[in-house]
Structures are given as structure tokens and as C-alpha cells.
């Protein structure tokens, strides 16, 4: 779904200033920004200020852009998937060292009708990378990518740790291993 960006809000205005006139061009621009943590995820403009972002900040800004342009059908999705070495080999060493096949990871992407769009990085592919590993999925809003997303993720990990009989880690220890995996992905 493509649409022309009208100057209907702060996000729309910033894309127009960048010479980006439509949604597909905005998606392409966002996908080309480096993957990295942002200085302030509560600031919807953080990916433009930081010239980079995470799956959360990149997709939240696109959801907000759609809302500013009166397109509610572009949904922001929170998926929890099995993040393993096949998903990205850069995390294999950390997972192997911890004795884990995978860690449940929270990931954001967009859903338009029955089509999923992942602009985390160029070449990100929901169908190949996330869908086969998907454990849970729910719709959220652009302003729920901070505390709410973390709480949903941690609640999932609490239940997951309880069901893994052979797992000798607490939720906090799993979170620490996960943090190392995220650092690995930034390399």
C-alpha cells in the first residue's frame, strides 16, 4: 500500500523535509538506516535524529506516519519469535556459550491487510525470518514500544522459563544473554 505523504503532522513534515514524498519511499529510507539502539525511544523522531534505529523505533515511526495521513490500516505488530543462530549467525556464539538453542525475542513489524512488512534492515524478510519462528503476535501502538513492549516480552519470558525443565536460568539471566545477542546484532 503506497500513499502520498501530506503535511499532516510532525513525522510527515520531517519526511517531506527529507524529500520523501510517499510511504514506500519512507519505508525504503528507514530500512537503509543502520540498526542500533536509540538515545530516546520515547521521542518519535529519534530514528531521524539518531540516523538509525531498532525494529521498534523504525516501525513505530512508520505507523505514526500512516496515522498522520489517515491510514489506520497500516498496523504495528509485536511478534515474539525464536531468535536462534539460523535467524542470524552473529548471535550463534552467545547462544552456544549459554547452552541455548534460541531465546524468545520481541520484534516489531508492520501488517497491511494480510501482508507483513519488515524494514528493520535492507533485506529483512518476515516470511522467511520471523513467521517460521513465531511464538506470539499482537497489535500495539507506536507509543507502546517502550515499557509496554518490554513488559509483554518479560511476561512471555517468565512463562517460557517456567516451562523449560532443563533450563537453569532465571528470567534476569535470560534477559542478560538476550542483551548480549542484541549487542552481537549491532556488530
Residue frames relative to the residue before (quaternion, step in Angstrom):
aa qw qx qy qz dx dy dz
X 1.0000 0.0000 0.0000 0.0000 0.00 0.00 0.00
X 0.0504 -0.7923 0.6081 0.0045 3.54 -0.69 1.05
X 0.0274 0.7787 -0.6268 0.0018 3.56 -1.20 0.54
X 0.5113 -0.6168 0.5062 0.3193 3.52 -1.25 0.51
X 0.3977 -0.7172 0.5238 0.2305 3.58 -0.90 0.94
X 0.1632 -0.7559 0.6305 0.0668 3.53 -0.82 1.13
X 0.5121 -0.6497 0.4635 0.3176 3.57 -1.09 0.61
X 0.2135 0.8175 -0.4917 0.2107 3.56 0.48 1.30
X 0.8176 0.0404 -0.0203 0.5740 3.61 1.15 0.28
X 0.7562 -0.4283 0.2711 0.4137 3.51 -1.37 0.16
X 0.6668 0.4834 -0.3091 0.4755 3.62 0.95 -0.80
X 0.6375 0.5271 -0.3193 0.4624 3.57 0.91 -0.93
X 0.6536 0.5287 -0.3055 0.4472 3.56 0.91 -0.93
X 0.6711 0.5013 -0.3008 0.4560 3.59 0.93 -0.87
X 0.6514 0.4941 -0.3249 0.4754 3.60 0.97 -0.77
X 0.6342 0.5225 -0.3304 0.4644 3.58 0.97 -0.80
X 0.6255 0.5374 -0.3268 0.4616 3.61 1.02 -0.80
X 0.6787 0.4773 -0.2730 0.4869 3.57 1.13 -0.71
X 0.5175 -0.6494 0.4077 0.3799 3.60 1.29 -0.10
X 0.4980 0.6283 -0.4302 0.4149 3.57 1.26 0.40
X 0.1604 -0.8599 0.4840 0.0233 3.55 -0.44 1.27
X 0.8024 0.1984 -0.1133 0.5514 3.62 1.16 -0.31
X 0.6987 -0.5125 0.3258 0.3783 3.53 -1.31 0.47
X 0.6544 0.5125 -0.3309 0.4468 3.62 0.86 -0.85
X 0.6456 0.5027 -0.3160 0.4803 3.59 1.02 -0.76
X 0.6210 0.5312 -0.3350 0.4690 3.58 1.07 -0.74
X 0.6410 0.5204 -0.3161 0.4673 3.59 0.99 -0.85
X 0.6580 0.5028 -0.3102 0.4669 3.57 0.92 -0.88
X 0.6361 0.5297 -0.3220 0.4595 3.59 0.94 -0.90
X 0.6737 0.5010 -0.2911 0.4588 3.58 0.86 -1.01
X 0.6585 0.5206 -0.3231 0.4369 3.62 0.90 -0.85
X 0.6796 0.5011 -0.2833 0.4547 3.59 1.10 -0.65
X 0.5338 0.5975 -0.4226 0.4236 3.60 1.23 -0.23
X 0.5642 -0.6261 0.4129 0.3452 3.61 -0.96 0.80
X 0.4551 -0.6391 0.5461 0.2937 3.54 -1.23 0.61
X 0.3470 0.7034 -0.5694 0.2463 3.56 -0.74 1.12
X 0.5889 -0.5672 0.4414 0.3697 3.51 -1.26 0.43
X 0.3921 -0.7296 0.5213 0.2053 3.51 -1.15 0.74
X 0.5930 -0.5959 0.4164 0.3462 3.54 -1.22 0.54
X 0.8065 -0.0006 0.0290 0.5906 3.61 1.05 -0.71
X 0.2273 -0.8173 0.5188 0.1058 3.58 -0.05 1.32
X 0.5848 0.5762 -0.3740 0.4314 3.59 1.21 -0.27
X 0.6300 0.4902 -0.3205 0.5099 3.57 1.29 -0.32
X 0.3871 -0.7584 0.4761 0.2199 3.60 -0.39 1.22
X 0.6770 0.4807 -0.2878 0.4773 3.60 1.19 -0.44
X 0.3654 0.7871 -0.4556 0.1985 3.61 1.26 -0.06
X 0.6630 0.5054 -0.3464 0.4301 3.64 0.88 -0.72
X 0.6515 0.4922 -0.3155 0.4834 3.57 1.12 -0.61
X 0.6550 0.4962 -0.3042 0.4819 3.59 1.05 -0.73
X 0.7404 0.4070 -0.2107 0.4916 3.58 0.96 -0.94
X 0.2807 -0.7816 0.4961 0.2536 3.58 1.30 -0.33
X 0.7383 0.2313 -0.2176 0.5951 3.51 0.96 1.04
X 0.0633 0.8188 -0.5694 0.0365 3.53 -1.25 0.19
X 0.5396 -0.5949 0.4952 0.3312 3.49 -1.41 -0.04
X 0.7130 -0.3947 0.3240 0.4805 3.56 -1.26 -0.07
X 0.6409 0.5460 -0.3216 0.4333 3.57 1.02 -0.78
X 0.7455 0.4164 -0.2435 0.4599 3.56 0.62 -1.10
X 0.6324 0.5418 -0.3375 0.4388 3.59 1.02 -0.73
X 0.7338 0.4145 -0.2413 0.4812 3.59 0.84 -0.92
X 0.5937 0.5640 -0.3672 0.4410 3.60 1.11 -0.59
X 0.6617 0.5002 -0.3191 0.4584 3.60 0.93 -0.83
X 0.6514 0.5001 -0.3193 0.4730 3.59 1.06 -0.67
X 0.6095 0.5255 -0.3485 0.4806 3.61 1.07 -0.66
X 0.6630 0.4967 -0.3010 0.4723 3.59 0.94 -0.90
X 0.6092 0.5428 -0.3400 0.4676 3.60 1.05 -0.76
X 0.6553 0.5056 -0.3057 0.4706 3.59 0.93 -0.88
X 0.6572 0.5064 -0.3130 0.4622 3.59 0.91 -0.87
X 0.6397 0.5282 -0.3273 0.4523 3.59 0.96 -0.84
X 0.7345 0.3796 -0.2056 0.5235 3.56 1.17 -0.65
X 0.5369 -0.6969 0.3483 0.3237 3.54 1.29 0.66
X 0.5036 0.6039 -0.4460 0.4275 3.57 1.01 0.88
X 0.1113 -0.8351 0.5382 0.0225 3.56 0.08 1.31
X 0.5786 0.6350 -0.3594 0.3645 3.61 1.22 -0.34
X 0.5991 0.4987 -0.3734 0.5029 3.59 1.26 -0.03
X 0.1215 -0.8510 0.5109 -0.0028 3.54 -0.13 1.40
X 0.3304 -0.6927 0.6034 0.2166 3.55 -1.22 0.65
X 0.1201 -0.8167 0.5643 0.0101 3.55 -0.71 1.14
X 0.2083 -0.7200 0.6497 0.1266 3.51 -1.18 0.78
X 0.0162 -0.7907 0.6116 -0.0215 3.55 -0.64 1.13
X 0.1853 -0.7307 0.6401 0.1487 3.56 -1.14 0.62
X 0.0013 -0.8228 0.5625 -0.0806 3.52 -0.67 1.20
X 0.5681 -0.5730 0.4663 0.3625 3.55 -1.34 0.30
X 0.1437 -0.7850 0.5997 0.0591 3.58 -0.33 1.26
X 0.0925 0.8091 -0.5654 0.1308 3.54 -0.39 1.29
X 0.7238 -0.4425 0.3160 0.4248 3.55 -1.31 0.03
X 0.6155 0.5303 -0.3509 0.4657 3.59 1.14 -0.49
X 0.5844 0.5581 -0.3619 0.4647 3.58 1.17 -0.57
X 0.7686 -0.1617 0.1252 0.6062 3.57 0.94 -0.91
X 0.4155 -0.7543 0.4555 0.2255 3.57 -0.53 1.19
X 0.5502 0.6337 -0.3981 0.3703 3.60 1.17 -0.40
X 0.7040 0.4386 -0.2754 0.4860 3.63 1.17 -0.41
X 0.4144 0.7503 -0.4437 0.2617 3.61 1.27 -0.17
X 0.6611 0.5196 -0.3157 0.4397 3.60 0.86 -0.92
X 0.6650 0.5011 -0.3015 0.4646 3.58 0.92 -0.90
X 0.6762 0.4854 -0.2985 0.4670 3.60 0.89 -0.91
X 0.6438 0.5219 -0.3176 0.4607 3.60 0.96 -0.86
X 0.6471 0.5227 -0.3095 0.4607 3.58 0.93 -0.93
X 0.7117 0.4341 -0.2443 0.4954 3.59 1.05 -0.77
X 0.4356 -0.7132 0.4486 0.3169 3.58 1.26 -0.20
X 0.5212 0.6340 -0.4037 0.4043 3.57 1.15 0.62
X 0.4162 -0.6820 0.5413 0.2619 3.56 -1.06 0.75
X 0.7799 -0.0986 0.0965 0.6105 3.58 1.15 -0.72
X 0.2234 -0.7042 0.6439 0.1990 3.50 -1.43 0.09
X 0.4455 -0.6557 0.5227 0.3136 3.62 -0.94 0.76
X 0.0473 -0.8165 0.5744 -0.0345 3.56 -0.65 1.17
X 0.3842 -0.6986 0.5567 0.2334 3.56 -1.09 0.76
X 0.0020 -0.7966 0.6022 -0.0529 3.55 -0.93 0.95
X 0.2334 -0.7682 0.5801 0.1377 3.57 -1.07 0.75
X 0.0928 0.7495 -0.6499 0.0852 3.51 -1.25 0.72
X 0.4876 -0.6560 0.4918 0.3000 3.55 -1.29 0.10
X 0.1343 -0.7521 0.6377 0.0988 3.52 -1.27 0.51
X 0.0287 -0.7684 0.6388 -0.0255 3.53 -0.83 1.09
X 0.7815 -0.1115 -0.0097 0.6138 3.55 -0.27 1.35
X 0.7690 -0.2997 0.2227 0.5188 3.63 -0.53 -1.08
X 0.5635 0.5930 -0.3767 0.4347 3.57 1.28 0.30
X 0.2282 -0.7679 0.5886 0.1086 3.55 -0.94 0.97
X 0.1052 -0.7824 0.6132 0.0259 3.54 -1.04 0.91
X 0.0353 -0.7829 0.6209 -0.0182 3.55 -0.81 1.07
X 0.0430 -0.8202 0.5701 -0.0227 3.58 -0.48 1.23
X 0.2202 0.8074 -0.5212 0.1674 3.58 1.18 0.48
X 0.7724 -0.0660 0.0767 0.6270 3.56 0.99 -0.91
X 0.6123 -0.5012 0.4110 0.4527 3.60 -1.15 0.28
X 0.8038 0.2656 -0.2031 0.4920 3.56 -0.86 0.90
X 0.3968 0.6885 -0.5106 0.3284 3.62 1.21 0.05
X 0.0537 -0.8208 0.5672 -0.0407 3.54 -0.88 0.99
X 0.3487 -0.7652 0.5085 0.1852 3.57 -0.27 1.28
X 0.6740 0.5273 -0.3049 0.4181 3.59 0.80 -1.03
X 0.7512 0.3878 -0.2111 0.4906 3.61 0.94 -0.86
X 0.7843 0.3886 -0.1813 0.4483 3.58 0.91 -0.89
X 0.7874 0.3297 -0.1619 0.4950 3.59 0.89 -0.89
X 0.6640 0.5558 -0.3217 0.3831 3.58 0.69 -1.08
X 0.7038 0.4524 -0.3115 0.4506 3.69 0.76 -0.81
X 0.7263 0.4097 -0.2233 0.5048 3.58 1.23 -0.42
X 0.4171 0.7624 -0.4262 0.2514 3.59 1.31 -0.09
X 0.1786 -0.7889 0.5845 0.0644 3.55 -0.94 1.01
X 0.7849 -0.0484 0.0871 0.6116 3.58 1.10 -0.74
X 0.0153 -0.7932 0.6088 -0.0052 3.54 -1.16 0.64
X 0.1288 0.7772 -0.6111 0.0775 3.57 -1.08 0.76
X 0.4980 -0.6381 0.5024 0.3041 3.52 -1.25 0.53
X 0.0196 -0.7669 0.6413 0.0153 3.56 -1.11 0.78
X 0.4724 -0.6464 0.5088 0.3166 3.57 -1.31 -0.01
X 0.6904 -0.5061 0.3329 0.3954 3.55 -1.25 0.45
X 0.7163 0.4292 -0.2562 0.4868 3.60 1.08 -0.60
X 0.6102 0.5424 -0.3545 0.4558 3.61 1.25 0.34
X 0.4515 0.7228 -0.4297 0.2986 3.60 1.22 0.31
X 0.6338 0.5149 -0.3488 0.4598 3.58 1.22 -0.07
X 0.8524 0.1447 -0.0781 0.4963 3.60 -0.40 -1.21
X 0.6541 0.5259 -0.3247 0.4360 3.61 0.90 -0.87
X 0.6648 0.4972 -0.3025 0.4683 3.59 0.86 -0.94
X 0.6534 0.5096 -0.3125 0.4645 3.58 0.93 -0.89
X 0.6577 0.5124 -0.3164 0.4526 3.59 0.95 -0.83
X 0.6314 0.5157 -0.3288 0.4767 3.60 0.97 -0.84
X 0.6580 0.5133 -0.2988 0.4630 3.58 0.95 -0.92
X 0.6899 0.4753 -0.2871 0.4645 3.60 0.80 -0.98
X 0.6229 0.5311 -0.3394 0.4635 3.61 1.01 -0.76
X 0.6359 0.5122 -0.3234 0.4782 3.58 1.02 -0.80
X 0.6673 0.5073 -0.3043 0.4525 3.60 0.91 -0.91
X 0.6065 0.5509 -0.3560 0.4492 3.61 1.02 -0.73
X 0.6807 0.4686 -0.2846 0.4858 3.59 0.88 -0.93
X 0.6493 0.5320 -0.3151 0.4429 3.58 0.97 -0.87
X 0.6523 0.5141 -0.3153 0.4591 3.60 0.89 -0.94
X 0.6487 0.5307 -0.3171 0.4438 3.61 0.99 -0.81
X 0.7226 0.4428 -0.2523 0.4670 3.61 1.05 -0.69
X 0.6357 0.5221 -0.3266 0.4654 3.60 1.25 -0.19
X 0.2731 -0.8189 0.4858 0.1372 3.57 0.07 1.35
X 0.7309 0.4430 -0.2390 0.4609 3.58 0.96 -0.89
X 0.5427 0.6397 -0.3845 0.3854 3.57 1.29 -0.17
X 0.1354 -0.8109 0.5674 0.0479 3.57 -0.72 1.06
X 0.5263 0.6108 -0.4132 0.4234 3.55 1.02 0.86
X 0.4042 -0.6449 0.5816 0.2872 3.52 -1.27 0.50
X 0.6700 -0.4654 0.3717 0.4432 3.58 -1.28 0.16
X 0.6495 0.5175 -0.3257 0.4519 3.61 0.95 -0.82
X 0.6481 0.5020 -0.3214 0.4740 3.60 1.02 -0.73
X 0.6229 0.5183 -0.3322 0.4827 3.60 1.04 -0.77
X 0.6397 0.5292 -0.3222 0.4549 3.59 0.97 -0.87
X 0.6437 0.5188 -0.3175 0.4645 3.59 1.01 -0.80
X 0.6371 0.5019 -0.3200 0.4897 3.62 1.00 -0.80
X 0.6278 0.5390 -0.3150 0.4649 3.57 1.03 -0.84
X 0.6379 0.5279 -0.3217 0.4593 3.58 0.96 -0.88
X 0.6428 0.5044 -0.3286 0.4736 3.59 1.01 -0.74
X 0.6177 0.5360 -0.3398 0.4645 3.59 1.04 -0.74
X 0.6418 0.5136 -0.3221 0.4697 3.60 0.97 -0.82
X 0.6335 0.5078 -0.3255 0.4846 3.59 1.02 -0.76
X 0.6206 0.5431 -0.3343 0.4562 3.58 1.03 -0.80
X 0.6667 0.5215 -0.2975 0.4416 3.58 0.99 -0.84
X 0.6535 0.5196 -0.3091 0.4555 3.58 1.19 -0.47
X 0.5424 0.6336 -0.3928 0.3875 3.58 1.27 -0.15
